[in-house]
Structure formats: structure tokens, C-alpha cells
Amino acid sequence: MNPIQKAISDVKSSIPREILERTFMKVDNVAYGQRSTFNPLSLDHRIRTMVIDANVLPDCNLVGGTEVTLSLIHI
């Protein structure tokens, strides 16, 4: 388990799932009336993109961290 998965697991074990779902799995309202769209992304993915990718990683990079993108496709 990598550190990001561990952090998400810790969050999910310390905060009730109902609160996490209400916070991260909100239905996106369309600007034209009250239509809404279903977002099939997982709770883990939403926590990662909305918290870790948006706030934690930029702060880590400010302190000298480096981001590495690894290709998972073998050619």
C-alpha cells in the first residue's frame, strides 16, 4: 500500500462513511435548472482528486518534492 492509499484508508476509517459520501459524492447540478448528473467515480478517487491532488501534492512540491509520472504501458 502506498502512502496515498494509506492516507485515504486512514481518513475512511476515522470519518463516518455517510459524512464522506455527503462531502465528496455530491450530485453535480447543471446550471440550467435542477437537472443533475450521476458521477460514478469512487469515493477513494474523489478524496484523492479533491484533497490530495488539489491541496497536499502542491504543498509537498513547494518543499522540494518531485512529481514523477510512470508509464504503465509496456511497448
Backbone as a printed PyTorch tensor [residue, N CA C, xyz], in Angstrom:
tensor([[[  0.8580,  -1.1750,   0.0000],
         [  0.0000,   0.0000,   0.0000],
         [  0.9020,   1.2340,   0.0000]],

        [[  0.6500,   2.1450,  -0.9410],
         [  1.4670,   3.3500,  -0.9880],
         [  0.9550,   4.3860,   0.0200]],

        [[  1.7180,   5.4460,   0.2830],
         [  1.3280,   6.4330,   1.3000],
         [ -0.0070,   7.1180,   1.0270]],

        [[ -0.3400,   7.3350,  -0.2500],
         [ -1.6070,   7.9920,  -0.5680],
         [ -2.7730,   7.0650,  -0.2520]],

        [[ -2.6610,   5.8030,  -0.6310],
         [ -3.7080,   4.8380,  -0.3050],
         [ -3.8520,   4.6820,   1.2040]],

        [[ -2.7410,   4.7070,   1.9210],
         [ -2.7660,   4.5990,   3.3840],
         [ -3.4780,   5.8010,   3.9930]],

        [[ -3.1960,   7.0000,   3.4790],
         [ -3.8470,   8.2030,   4.0000],
         [ -5.3490,   8.1620,   3.7540]],

        [[ -5.7560,   7.7400,   2.5590],
         [ -7.1850,   7.6420,   2.2520],
         [ -7.8410,   6.5950,   3.1420]],

        [[ -7.1710,   5.4790,   3.3520],
         [ -7.7010,   4.4390,   4.2320],
         [ -7.8650,   4.9600,   5.6500]],

        [[ -6.8960,   5.7310,   6.1430],
         [ -6.9870,   6.3060,   7.4870],
         [ -8.1660,   7.2670,   7.5950]],

        [[ -8.3660,   8.0860,   6.5640],
         [ -9.4910,   9.0260,   6.5610],
         [-10.8040,   8.2580,   6.5920]],

        [[-10.9040,   7.2260,   5.7640],
         [-12.1450,   6.4550,   5.6950],
         [-12.4200,   5.6900,   6.9800]],

        [[-11.3840,   5.3400,   7.7270],
         [-11.6130,   4.6130,   8.9830],
         [-11.9100,   5.5500,  10.1500]],

        [[-11.5690,   6.8350,  10.0220],
         [-11.7910,   7.7570,  11.1400],
         [-13.0080,   8.6660,  10.9540]],

        [[-13.5050,   8.8090,   9.7280],
         [-14.6740,   9.6480,   9.4620],
         [-15.7920,   8.7480,   8.9650]],

        [[-16.9890,   8.8730,   9.5340],
         [-18.0980,   8.0180,   9.1000],
         [-18.3540,   8.1220,   7.5890]],

        [[-18.6470,   6.9920,   6.9740],
         [-18.8450,   6.9370,   5.5250],
         [-19.9470,   7.8880,   5.0600]],

        [[-21.0180,   8.0450,   5.8410],
         [-22.1140,   8.9270,   5.4570],
         [-21.6240,  10.3620,   5.2750]],

        [[-20.7410,  10.7980,   6.1490],
         [-20.2080,  12.1570,   6.0490],
         [-19.3120,  12.2810,   4.8250]],

        [[-18.4620,  11.2810,   4.5910],
         [-17.5910,  11.3180,   3.4190],
         [-18.4030,  11.3240,   2.1250]],

        [[-19.4450,  10.5170,   2.0680],
         [-20.2660,  10.4810,   0.8600],
         [-20.9930,  11.7940,   0.6390]],

        [[-21.5060,  12.4010,   1.6990],
         [-22.1950,  13.6930,   1.5430],
         [-21.2240,  14.7890,   1.1330]],

        [[-19.9730,  14.6630,   1.5420],
         [-18.9760,  15.6750,   1.2200],
         [-18.3950,  15.4880,  -0.1740]],

        [[-18.0330,  14.2670,  -0.5070],
         [-17.2840,  14.0320,  -1.7390],
         [-18.1130,  13.4710,  -2.8900]],

        [[-19.2610,  12.9060,  -2.6230],
         [-20.0490,  12.2930,  -3.6820],
         [-21.3030,  13.1130,  -3.9850]],

        [[-21.2070,  14.4330,  -3.8590],
         [-22.3390,  15.3000,  -4.1520],
         [-22.7560,  15.1380,  -5.6050]],

        [[-24.0390,  15.2590,  -5.8300],
         [-24.5590,  15.2410,  -7.1940],
         [-24.2890,  16.6100,  -7.8040]],

        [[-23.7050,  16.6050,  -8.9840],
         [-23.3800,  17.8550,  -9.6590],
         [-24.6250,  18.4350, -10.3170]],

        [[-25.0130,  19.6410,  -9.9130],
         [-26.1770,  20.2910, -10.5110],
         [-25.7570,  21.0110, -11.7770]],

        [[-26.5880,  20.8940, -12.7770],
         [-26.3390,  21.5880, -14.0310],
         [-26.8600,  23.0100, -13.8930]],

        [[-26.1880,  23.9650, -14.5030],
         [-26.5550,  25.3740, -14.3730],
         [-27.9480,  25.6710, -14.9330]],

        [[-28.4560,  24.8270, -15.8100],
         [-29.7600,  25.0630, -16.4360],
         [-30.8460,  24.3320, -15.6720]],

        [[-31.3390,  24.9040, -14.6230],
         [-32.4060,  24.2700, -13.8620],
         [-31.8630,  23.3330, -12.8020]],

        [[-32.6570,  22.3740, -12.4130],
         [-32.2850,  21.4640, -11.3330],
         [-31.9150,  20.0710, -11.8370]],

        [[-31.5960,  19.9330, -13.1220],
         [-31.1580,  18.6270, -13.5960],
         [-29.8470,  18.2800, -12.9120]],

        [[-29.6070,  17.0230, -12.7190],
         [-28.3580,  16.6100, -12.0980],
         [-27.7850,  15.4290, -12.8600]],

        [[-26.4880,  15.2350, -12.6940],
         [-25.8240,  14.1210, -13.3520],
         [-25.2550,  13.1930, -12.2980]],

        [[-25.2510,  11.9180, -12.5940],
         [-24.6820,  10.9370, -11.6770],
         [-23.1910,  10.8420, -11.9440]],

        [[-22.4130,  10.8820, -10.9050],
         [-20.9690,  10.7960, -11.0390],
         [-20.5160,   9.4390, -10.5310]],

        [[-20.1170,   8.5200, -11.4170],
         [-19.8060,   7.1560, -11.0000],
         [-18.4130,   6.9520, -10.4040]],

        [[-17.6850,   8.0230, -10.1060],
         [-16.3390,   7.8810,  -9.5630],
         [-16.4000,   7.3380,  -8.1390]],

        [[-15.3690,   6.6200,  -7.7510],
         [-15.3310,   6.0350,  -6.4180],
         [-15.0290,   7.1010,  -5.3640]],

        [[-15.3770,   6.7880,  -4.1490],
         [-15.1070,   7.6860,  -3.0370],
         [-13.6040,   7.9160,  -2.8980]],

        [[-12.8140,   6.8580,  -3.0310],
         [-11.3580,   6.9910,  -2.9460],
         [-10.8340,   7.9540,  -4.0060]],

        [[-11.3370,   7.8300,  -5.2250],
         [-10.8850,   8.7070,  -6.3100],
         [-11.2570,  10.1650,  -6.0310]],

        [[-12.4660,  10.3840,  -5.5350],
         [-12.8970,  11.7630,  -5.2410],
         [-12.0490,  12.3760,  -4.1230]],

        [[-11.7570,  11.6110,  -3.0750],
         [-10.9200,  12.1280,  -1.9870],
         [ -9.5370,  12.4620,  -2.5280]],

        [[ -8.9920,  11.5670,  -3.3460],
         [ -7.6520,  11.8020,  -3.8930],
         [ -7.6130,  13.0640,  -4.7520]],

        [[ -8.5530,  13.2240,  -5.6740],
         [ -8.5050,  14.3760,  -6.5730],
         [ -8.8530,  15.6780,  -5.8730]],

        [[ -9.8320,  15.6440,  -4.9680],
         [-10.2840,  16.8860,  -4.3430],
         [ -9.4050,  17.3410,  -3.1770]],

        [[ -8.7140,  16.4100,  -2.5260],
         [ -7.9090,  16.7760,  -1.3620],
         [ -6.4150,  16.6240,  -1.6450]],

        [[ -6.0140,  15.4260,  -1.9930],
         [ -4.5820,  15.1580,  -2.1210],
         [ -4.0000,  15.8290,  -3.3600]],

        [[ -4.5860,  15.5730,  -4.5390],
         [ -4.0490,  16.1670,  -5.7660],
         [ -4.1980,  17.6890,  -5.7770]],

        [[ -5.3000,  18.1950,  -5.2210],
         [ -5.5570,  19.6320,  -5.2690],
         [ -4.8150,  20.4290,  -4.1910]],

        [[ -4.5770,  19.8350,  -3.0250],
         [ -4.0050,  20.5990,  -1.9110],
         [ -2.6950,  20.0480,  -1.3670]],

        [[ -2.6360,  18.7560,  -1.1340],
         [ -1.4720,  18.1710,  -0.4730],
         [ -0.2530,  18.1350,  -1.4020]],

        [[ -0.4100,  17.6030,  -2.6130],
         [  0.7410,  17.4870,  -3.5160],
         [  1.3640,  18.8310,  -3.8780]],

        [[  0.5740,  19.8690,  -4.1920],
         [  1.2210,  21.1610,  -4.4480],
         [  2.0290,  21.6700,  -3.2560]],

        [[  1.5320,  21.4550,  -2.0410],
         [  2.2810,  21.8610,  -0.8530],
         [  3.5650,  21.0490,  -0.7060]],

        [[  3.5050,  19.7610,  -1.0010],
         [  4.7050,  18.9140,  -0.9390],
         [  5.7350,  19.3780,  -1.9660]],

        [[  5.2860,  19.7430,  -3.1390],
         [  6.2040,  20.2010,  -4.1780],
         [  6.8910,  21.5050,  -3.8020]],

        [[  6.2240,  22.3310,  -3.0130],
         [  6.8310,  23.5880,  -2.5650],
         [  8.0100,  23.3430,  -1.6360]],

        [[  8.0200,  22.2060,  -0.9670],
         [  9.0560,  21.9010,  -0.0020],
         [ 10.1680,  21.0570,  -0.6210]],

        [[ 10.1710,  20.9450,  -1.9290],
         [ 11.2630,  20.2450,  -2.5880],
         [ 10.9160,  18.8720,  -3.1170]],

        [[  9.6540,  18.5120,  -3.0740],
         [  9.2550,  17.2190,  -3.6080],
         [  9.2840,  17.2400,  -5.1300]],

        [[  9.3410,  16.0910,  -5.7080],
         [  9.2830,  15.9820,  -7.1640],
         [  8.1630,  15.0350,  -7.5460]],

        [[  7.5150,  15.3500,  -8.6630],
         [  6.4470,  14.5090,  -9.1670],
         [  7.0000,  13.7100, -10.3430]],

        [[  6.7350,  12.4180, -10.3040],
         [  7.2100,  11.5330, -11.3680],
         [  6.0050,  10.8120, -11.9380]],

        [[  5.8850,  10.8310, -13.2680],
         [  4.8250,  10.1070, -13.9360],
         [  5.4430,   8.8880, -14.6000]],

        [[  4.9480,   7.7220, -14.2310],
         [  5.4810,   6.4810, -14.7880],
         [  4.4770,   5.8840, -15.7520]],

        [[  4.9320,   5.5210, -16.9150],
         [  4.0700,   4.8760, -17.8880],
         [  3.8570,   3.4230, -17.4730]],

        [[  2.6000,   3.0040, -17.4810],
         [  2.2830,   1.6360, -17.1100],
         [  2.0970,   0.7450, -18.3340]],

        [[  2.3070,   1.3260, -19.4930],
         [  2.1740,   0.5840, -20.7450],
         [  3.5420,   0.1220, -21.1830]],

        [[  3.6720,  -1.1840, -21.3870],
         [  4.9360,  -1.7370, -21.8800],
         [  4.8430,  -1.8690, -23.3920]],

        [[  5.7490,  -1.2430, -24.0740],
         [  5.7400,  -1.2780, -25.5430],
         [  6.7180,  -2.3020, -26.0140]]])
